[in-house]
Amino acid sequence: MSLTPVLARGSAALLGAATLGGAAVTAYAVRETRQFVLRRVEVPLLPPGADPLRVLHLSDVHMTPRQQRKQEWLAGLATLRPDLVVDTGDNLAHQGAVPYVTDALGPLLDVPGVFVHGSNDYFEPRLRNPFRYVLPDDGTRHTDVPQLPWRDLSATFTEHGWLDLTNARGRLEVAGLDLAFVGVDDPHLEYDDLAAVAGPADPRADVRLAVAHAPYLRVLDQFAADGHDAILAGHTHGGQVCLPGGRALTTNCDLEPARARGLHRHPADSQPGDAGSAWLHVSAGLGTSPFAQVRTSCRPEATLMTLVPRPH
């Protein structure tokens, strides 16, 4: 008997199993984009004896009008009653997204807040090869597409009293604490003007926070060297497509994958109290590009950071 029909049937079975397996993985990866989680971290930054300060870190919402589940989950974060909101950009992914972002934020806009923008606030998303995301960055930036209404988003935020930290410094009194801020425009587009915000952090402030969308090392290095207590960023999506256990393969910037999300130190080998070092919190964000709506081992997130007194 010829083995050809047997081999053909075996090859077909293997191909069918691979196809089903790939479809199952893809279905799970799409489903995970809607499995929102709230992370909680504690950071020792406050003066001795101060009451804890609750900071809600939001990033990479990538909102489109039809994302009702994301809008409802984001709206529910108001029940956390944070003292401060830090938004590290990429809120938009559609020309009509601004009212959906602001409606979902709702009462959070009445909480003291600060913000910067990311590249996806500025320019419309476009369908691109998703595998390029895991390849080395070749420096290509797609700015030859229509702009998104980021100015309208900025106007809404500032009308509610949020500080625009686009290559700027700012200050807020929150829960009786003097908070000093510094921020830069999107480093991924090389819009950051580090010279404009360079200089020592104000030693008179109770807490000194630095904000950027993309955690490029040149930005982190300057903020840490200038004496800011903590740096908040997003952009990485936590790796977005991770190995089991959440191990990131890429960050879409020059930050190493081991710090793609969560609370770390910068420089990575520094300790609290070291001169020229800072806490670094990188959010994995709440969304994805509408043309790459997958996540694996990296659920979309917001983070409630509780700032507590530093050890004596």
N, C-alpha and C positions, 0 to 999 in steps of 0.2 A: 504494500500500500504506500502511495506517495505521502510524504510528510508535508507537502506544500499546503494542502488545505488545513492541516493541523496547525502549522506555523502561522498561517494567515489568521485563523481563528484566535490563536494566542496573542498575536500582535494587536488584533482588533480589541480584544478584551483589555489588554494593557492600556491601549489608547483611550478606551472608554473609561477605565478606572481613573486615569490621569485627568481626563476631562472633568469627570465628576468631582474629583478631589480639588481641582483648581477652581471649579465653580463654588464648591463648599467654602473654600478659603476666602474667595472673593466676597461671597455673601456675608461671611462673618466679619470681614474687614469693613464692609459697608455698614453692617449693623453696629459695629463698635463706635462709629462716628456719632452715634446717638446715645451712647452709654456714658452720660456726663457724671463726673465725680467732683466732689469738693475735697481738696487737700487741706490739711491743717498743719502748720508748722509754728514753732515757737522760736523767737530770735531774741537773744539778750542784748538789747541796744539802749535801753532807757536809763536815766539816772537812778541811783539808789533811792528807794522809797516811792518811785512813781507808780501810778496805777497802770495796769496793762492797757495797751493800745491795739485795737483790732483794725488791721489793714487788709482790705480785699484787693487782691491782685488779679486783674483781668487782662487777657491778651488774645490776639489772633481769633477774634470772633468770626471773621469772614462771613458776614451776614448776607443772606439773600431773602427776598420777601416771603418765599414759601416755606422757610424753615421754622414752622410753628413750634415744634417740640423744643428746639433750641431757644426760641424766644420765651417760651413759658418757663423753661428751666432758669434762664438768665433772670427773668422777672422775679423768680422765687428767692434769689439771693438777697433781696431787700430785707427778708426776715432775719438775716444774720445781724442786722443793725451795726454795720462796721462804723468805725470812727473816721476812716479815710479810705478812699478808693484810688488805686493807682492803675491806670490803663496804659499798657505799653504797645498799643497800636494794632494795625491790620483789623480794624473793625468792619470794613466794607468789602463786599465782593460783587456788588451790583449797583447800577446807576440809581435804582430806587430804594437803596438799603437804609438811608439815613433815618427816616421816620421809624423803621422797624428796630433799629438799634436804640434810638432814644426812647421809644415806647417800652422796649424790654428793660431798659435800665430804670425807667420810672422813678421811684423815690430815691434811688441811688444817686441821681443827679442833684439831689438836695443835700447830699453828704459832701463834706470837703473832698476835693479830688484834684488830681494832676494827670496830665496825659501827654503823649507824643504820638506821632503817626509812623506807620510803616509803609513799605513800598506798595502794598496792596490797598492802602487807603488812597493812594495817588493815581494808580493806573488800573484799568479794567483787566480782569483775568482773561486769559486766552488758553485754548487747548494747545498743550505742548507735550512732548515726549516725557512721560513720568519717570522713565529710567534715568534721565539726566539729573534728577534730584540726588541720586546716590553716587554720581560721578564727581570727580574733582571740579571745583568751580572754575570755569574758564573766563569769568569776568563779564559775560554777556548779561546785559540788563535790558528788559523789554519795555522801553519807554516810548516806543513808536505807536502806541495805542491811545484811545481816548482816555482822558482823565476822569476819575470818579469825583463826586461832589464833596471832597474832603473839606473845602472851605465852609460848606454848610454844617458839617459835623463839628468843625472847630468853633464856629459861631454858637452852635447850640451848647457845647460844653462850657465855653467861656461865659455865656449869658447866665448859666447856672452857678458861676463862681469857680469852676475848675480852672487850675493854672495850666496854661500852655507852656510846656517846657521845651519847645522847639529851639534848640541852641540858645537856651536861656536859663537864668536862675530865678528862683521864687521863694516865697516864705509864707507859711500858714501857721496860725495858732489853732491847735486841735486838742481838745480835751485838756486844756491848760498847759500844753506843751508847745514849745517853740520849735517848729520843724523847718529846716532849711533844705531846699531842693536845687538840683541842677539836672539838666537834660540836654539831649542832642537829637537832631533830626536823624532820619534813618541811615545808619551806617552801611546797610546793604547797598543802597544807591549812592553811597559816598556823599550824602547830604550833610553828614555831621561836620560841625565847625568846632572842633575841640579847642582851638585858640580862643574862641569867643567866650568859653566857659572855664578856661584854665585858671588855676590859682587855688590856694588853700581853702578847704571848707571852713566855714565860720565856726570857730571854737566856742562862741557864745551860745550857739543853738543847742537845744537838748538832744536833737537827733539830726543827722545829715544824710539825706537820701539822694541817690543818683538814679536816673531813669534813661533807658534807651530801648529802642525796639529790638535791634539785632545785637547780640553780645559779642561783637568783634573784640579781639584782644587789645587792639590799640585803644579802644574806648575804656575797657575794663581797667587796663593798666593805668591810664591817666586818672580815672575816678578814684582808684585805690590809692595811688600815689598822692593825690590831693587831699586825702584824709576823710573821704566820705565813709560813713559807717556801713552802708549797705547799697548794693546796686540791684535794680530790678529790670528784667528784660524778658523778651518773648522770642518770637521768630522761628525757633527751632522746631516747633510742634513736637518737642520731646523725641525727635527722630521720626515720628509719624508711623513708619513701618519698622517695627523693632523685632528683635529676636525674642523668643519666650523668656519671660522674666523682665522684659522691658529694656533690654540692652540695645541702645541706639547704634545705628550704623553710620549716621551722618547728622550734621547739625545745620547744613546749608550756610555755614560761615566757618571761621577758622578756630572756633571753640572746639575742644576735643569732645568726642561723643560721650565720654564718661560724665560730663557735666551738662548734658543736653536738657535736663530738667531737674527741678528740685533745688534744695538749699545746699550750698557749697561755700568754700572759701576762695578768695582770689587775692594773690596767686594761690594756686591749688594746694601748695604745700605749706601755706602760712597757717598761723594759729591766731585765735582772738587775742588782741593786745599787741600783735606785731605791728611795727611801724610800716606804713605803706601797704596795708592789707585791708580787706573789707569782706563782709558777707556778700554772697551772690545768690540771688534767687532767679531761676529761669523757669518761666511758665511754659508748660506744654500746650497751652492754649485750648480754646473751645471749638475751633473749626478747622476746615481744610479748604483748599481751593475747590470751587464747584466742579472743576474738571478732574479732580483727584480725590474723590470722596471715599477714602479708605484710611483705616488705622488698624494696626495690629500690635497687640501688647502695649498699647499706649493710648489709654482712654482720654477723651477731651476733658479739660479740667479748668476750674478756677481755684484759687488758693486763698484761704483765710490765714494771714500771718498775724500771730499775736506777739507784739513786741513787749518784752518784759525787762525788768531792771537788769543791768549788767552785774556780774559778781563783784563783790568788793575787791 
